[in-house]
């Protein structure tokens, strides 16, 4: 397979398979690691939504191979771009890919900061298979802070509304707290969303650590875990945060 691939390293903790239809993202998140990883100019990366050349053709071919191999692992969209950045409403690349995935029963998991931009595609997402899921990255609760941190992403409340709509539609939901920016916001997000989020994935921050208000990562992890367990929620602590929780960082 060429467009669907096996993530390596820390990305592997999120999904066994992934696909990137876009090669840039206009959300403009200050903490975005993708330009560095892809050796791209940050300003250009965030200027326009670029679709990978022959993306849908490659994806269709991969989905056909996926079905032929009788694979069952879900495919995550995506790591280096957001499948529901603003231009998706016009380009509909993600929607077309979901139609292809549904045809081949290749389960898709969406990870986005696009919020309710995704809602119209929920029937297609559900049709991709039993392991389909909808997930949102949540960072800070305050919308003015979020607007500075993630200029073109959906507001925090909008993302919560999208999660609730997915859950009500019978789609598995999860939340990514990575990067972790503000402990109070994370605790509040859990309190607000625990009734309609199935799983939480908690990490640290891999980019500019000055963007985070968290100084004691061990205490942060402990407080978040306590809050999740209070609500009897399933969670995954990512390896980078686990390292911060140990006395010697190993």
Order of alpha helices (4+ residues) and beta strands (2+ residues): beta-alpha-alpha-alpha-beta-alpha-alpha-beta-alpha-beta-alpha-alpha-beta-alpha-beta-alpha-beta-alpha
